[in-house]
Amino acid sequence: MYEEGLGKKWEARKAYWKNPTPELRHQFASAFSLETIIGQYTFGTPEGSVSSDGHSLDYYYVNLPGRAEMQNDLILDYRLNVALYPKFQKYLRDNQPPLLAVWGENAPSFIPTGANAFKRDLPNAEIHFVPSGHFALESHHTEIAWLMKGFLKRVLNK
């Protein structure tokens, strides 16, 4: 929810948001290749820590008729989320909800800077990093579950 948390890959997406030509839309077709999808799951994760189930299913579903176009629509539509970031941040500042963020320290899309930015608006936010990439739950589900359990216990017992 902080623009500084958008990694380098978002630069091309931001250009697309400003000028969504068919040519720029077509450049994202490679994002739906098996190699790219596997990379989304495995980049920055410990060797052998990610099952092939997730990326195999993603690849299957994105290659169903019309699904790649839907994914392209989502890439374009994400600009609306970014435009709302200031409203989300104001809500956090005004309401001070408890927040737990568990982040892949090697995530290339939503980089760790974005996790640390929560502290600006929520000084009591709990931020944890795991040695993983974008899909940290794929490789660190047990650790994340324990962090969630401890966080909920602390928050609900106040």
N, C-alpha and C positions, 0 to 999 in steps of 0.2 A: 503494500500500500504506500510505498514511497518510490518516487521515480529513480532515486539513486540506487535502488535495488534492482533495477532492470539491467541485465548484463548486456554485453556488446551485441549479442544476436538481435537485440531489440532495435538497434540503429536502422537496420534494413526494414524492419516492420514499421518503424516510425515514418520512414520515407514513403512506404506503401500507404500508410494512413493518410498522409498529406496528398498523395496523388495515386489513388487506387486504379491504375491502368491495368488492362488485361495482361500486359507484358510483365508487370511487377507481380500480379497475382500468380502468373504462371511460374515465376521463380520459386515460389514456395512449394511447388509440386515435389521437389526433391525432399522436402521435409517428411514425405509420406513413403519414402523408400525403406526397405527393411533395414539397411545399414544405418540410416539416420534414426529410426525408431529404436533399434538396439542401443545405439549410442545414448539416446535419451535416458535409457534405463541403467546403463552401465558406466557411463563417463563419471569418473571421480569416485567410484565405489571400489571396495576391496575386491580383488580377483576372486571370482567364483561365488560371490555373496548374493547374486541376483539370479533367480530362476528365469528360465526362458518363457514361462507361462504368460507373464504380463505383456512383454513385447510381441510375442507371437499372436496373442489375442488382439492387441492394438493393430498390428499389421493386417490381420485378417479383416477386422471391422473397417479400417480406413479404406480398404480396397473393395468394399461392397459398392455397388452402383450409387453414385451421388455423394458418397461419404467424404471424399477428398474435397469436394466443393463445400460441404458443410464445414470442414475443418478450416478451409480458406476463409469462409464467412466468420468463423470464430476469431481468426487472426485479425481480420479487419475490425470486428466488433470490440476487441479488447481495448481499442482506443477510448471507448466510452467508459470503461473501468478506470483507466488512467485519468480521464477528465474528472472523475468523481473522487479521486484520492484525497483532495483537500477536504471534502465533506466527511469522508471516513476519519481523517485525522482530527478534525474538529470534534467529531463524536467521541473519539478516544480521549482527547484533552478534557472535554466537558464532563464526561461520565466516568472516567477512570475505571473501566471494567478490568477484571483480572485477565491477564493474557499470558499464555504459554506459547512460545514459538520454538519449534524444534526444526532446525534447518540443516540441509546438507552443506557442509563447509566447502564443497567443491561444485556447488550448483552453478551451472553456466547461464541459466535463464534468469532466475531470481537469486541474485548473488547475496552473500552474507551481509553486505552493507545495508541491504533492505531490512534484514532482521534486526540489526543493531539500531536502526532508525526508530523502531518502536519506542525505544527508551526516551526519545525526545518528548513524546507525548504521554508515555506511561512509564514513569520512573521505576515503578515496581514490577514491570513486565519481567517474566522469566524467559530468558533467551538461552537456548542450548544449541550447540553445533555437534553434528555427528559426522564421522569421516565417510561421507557419501556425496552423491550428486543430486539431481533433480528429484528423483523418486526415493527419498530417504526411507520411506516405509518398506520398500522392497528389500533393502539390505539391513535395516536396523529396527525392524518392527518390535522386537522384544524390548530393546532399550527405550524406544519411544513410548511403548505401552507403560513401562515402569515410570517414566517421567510424567506421563499423563495421570497415572494413578496417584502419584505423590502430590502433584499439583491440585487435583480435585480434592484430595483429602485435606490439604492445607486450606483451600478456598472454602470448602463446604463446612469445615469445622471452626470457622471464625465466629 
